[in-house]
Structure formats: C-alpha cells, structure tokens
Amino acid sequence: MHCVILGNGITGITAARTIRKNTDHEITVISGETDYFFSRTALMYVYMGHMKFEHIQPYENWFWEKNKINLKKAWVKTIDTNNKNLLLDNNESISYDKLLIATGAKSNKFGWPGQDLKGVQGLYSYQDLLELEENTHQGINRGVIVGGGLIGIEMAEMLHSRHYPVTFLVRESNYWNNVLPEQESKMISNHIREHGFDLKLGVTLKEIKGDANGKVKSVITNTHEEIPCNVVGLTAGVSPNIDLIKQTDIQTDRGVVINYHMHTNVEDIFAAGDCAQFQHALPDRKVVEQVWYTGKLQGECAALNMIGKKTLYDPGFWYNSAKFLDIEYQTYGTVMPKLREGEKEFYWQHADGKKCMHFVYKESDHLFIGINVFGIRLRHAVFNRWLKEKRTIEYVLENLKAANFEPEFFSTCEEEIIAQWNAETKNNIQLKNKKSLIKMIFN
C-alpha cells in the first residue's frame, strides 16, 4: 500500500513516522516548502542569529532514506480523487492508496488596499522567513505589525533583535484579549511597551501605501494616522491552506472537513493539522485547532486510521505554551477571556508585574477547570492529572509544590498565593509538602 502525505510539517512527519513504526507500507511525503522537516516554531531564532537553519531540522538528512520515507520537493497541482492520482508542478504523476492532506495554514489577508505590495508579508513558512530577510537585510526605518497574537509578538521580537523600531496595530483594548482574560492581557501590554515597542491599542489598519517601485512606504490607520514603514507584518491569524483542495470533491468549509477518525468525505483521503476542520467541536475546543501539539496528535491519529487501526481523536485537556518576549506562557484546561456562567476565578500576580497565575473553577463544587501561567514554569503532567481526576481548586492550591518546576524561585510565591486565597475566600488551606513527582503522577 502506498501512503502519500501532502505537507512535511509536524502533522505530516508525525503521520509518516507513525506509519513506518507500524507497517512496511510505501510512504511518500510531498512538500514544496523545504527539502526536510524543520521546527516551525524555531524559525524566529534563525532570523535572530541564535541558530542556523540546519539546527532547527530535528533529523539528520540520512534519517529519511534509512527509514524508507520518500521525500519529494514539489507542489501538487491537481488531485484526481477518482483515479487516486496527484499531478505535481514538475508534471510528475504519483498514485496513492491512502492520502493525508496536511497542508498547514497561511497568513490571513482581509482585502486591505496595498496588501500585496513588496514588503508586506506574513510569518508562517520558510519562504516567509526568506522574504523577511530579503525585506530587511539592508535595514529598515520601521516595521508595522498588524494584529496582536503569538505570531505578531514573534515577528516583532525578530525585528527588534536587529534594532528596528516596531509599531503594533492591535484592534483589541489590550494585547491578545480575544484569547487572554483582561488581567493577563494588560500585563502583557505593559511588558511589550516596557521593551520599547510602540503598541497602539484599539487601532486597525485601513490602507497600505506604496512608492513608485511597488514597495510599501507607509500605513494608514482607522484614526487617519500615517505611519512611515518599510515592512508590514500581517499577523492577524492564519487560515487553513486549502486552495488546492477546493478544486476537488473533498468537502471544505473553513478547512478540510473531517470526522474524529480524521477521515474526509472521500474514501481513503484523510486530513489533519492546521488545514483540517472537525465536523463538530469537542467540548471546550474549536473545530479548527492550529497549535503544534494538536497537529502532532492529529498526525498520529490520521496515520493509525490510514493503516486500518481505527482510532478516535482524543486530545485530552487543552494545553498550549508560548513566549511573549522574555515571559513564558502556559495554559492548561479551559480559561476563557471572560468567565462563563457558573465559573469563578482566582488571580495572583507577582510584585514584579511579570509573573501571574489565573485559576478558573466551578462556583458550585469548586471543580478546577483551568489555569493560565505567565513567567513561571509548571509541570504539564501534574496539571493534566489534576484535571483528569477532577480535583478542586483547594486541592490544586494545597499541592502547588508538586506542580512547581522552579523550586528556588517559587517557594516564596507559594506561601503568598495561599495567603491571598485565604484572605479573599475566608478559608484556611495550607500548603502540603511536596510529594515525589513519580508518586504524584503514577499513584
């Protein structure tokens, strides 16, 4: 059987490795982006000079041949679902028995005048990295970032590393507060400004103006301000990369529509990762999940179903991690921007204004629902277990030592957190001694 995978990102490569671990099937991975799989989340460090591109390739080049995974650097032009055939841009034809669509995403464009000028770009692919290098290698006067999310802060940090001034245009009242609660988004907004960025909140892009050579020279905002710039980063989210798929009889909506076996409406064709959309969302989750760890899980699930091992997608509790300049961010469970009916919160922030914990729990029985953490590293396995065991907020607070990844720093904060909880709730819970991590996870 020939398993063909479109896309060599984390989803496609996880699928290829899963198929190889379980079978001797022929595997072909097709991508026009790069020769080999690379860590997309590390692209920024290549631009910043911390790494070379080969350093963000997790596998040696010989790995693929040794594991009998065929790599083809090409773009797919057409998919013939009736004859199970692909036509590549080099006019090569490839037949498949099972096909996985893992084509990722692309930066959003919302029809702004001038959005296709030279110097206007997103940040998702290797080609985007090369384009940013080309657009900035001779120096720029200013970069403008449109959108306040995780990609936006990465691109801003990249430009900042070369001492280029950066202006953010963020339509929300605080940074990323369509995802983060108000307390955290305010903290991050303050942190961004402390690093010297020009953060304009409640401001949107109206137009991008170009010079006689078709290169960006300024942006116009909804407040009629004109901001001179040489680079515009469009980082207002990404959308599933499905233009090719729309030309076929494979069902699409926002993404390639799939069930919980990662199967499309067409026999023997599967989809996973940033390009995929579930028919129905799982509880407290979205139909399109575009984060690294879900892409990995979906790639594995798709592969198992491709080789006949019927497997339901079960991602467990929501988890994500990122970095806002030098502040690390983790989230476990469900923390919405605004509390839902029946939910309560407990928020603690360190005096330095750069570390915080935001706990959410049910008002009725104090069931722990989720946590946002900034500036402190906690143990994923411990929080995942607490969510699975349906622990109360009191239990979580009493056992914070077990989740703490940084005992030297956090020991003083634990007492402070407990004291604040007791003062706010008129309770008298006490910190418990740290159990063996092995006991905590496997008891």
Secondary structure, 3 states (H helix, E strand, C coil): CEEEEECCCHHHHHHHHHHHHHCCCEEEEEECCCCCCCCHHHHHHHHCCCCCHHHHCCCCCHHHHHCCEEEEECCEEEEECCCCEEEECCCCEEECCEEEECCCEEECCCCCCCCCCECEECCCCHHHHHHHHHHHCCCCCCEEEECCCHHHHHHHHHHHHCCCCEEEEECCCCCCCCCCCHHHHHHHHHHHHHCCCEEEECCCEEEEEECCCCEEEEEEECCCCEEECCEEEECCCEEECCCCHHHCCCCECCCEEECCCCECCCCCEEECHHHEEECCCCCCCCCCCCCHHHHHHHHHHHHHHHCCCCCCCCCCCCEEEEEECCEEEEEEECCCCCCCCCEEEEEEECCCCCCEEEEEEECCCCEEEEEEEECCCECHHHHHHHHHCCCEHHHHHHCHHHHECCHHHHHHHHHHHHHHHHHHHCCCCCCCCCCCHHHHHHC
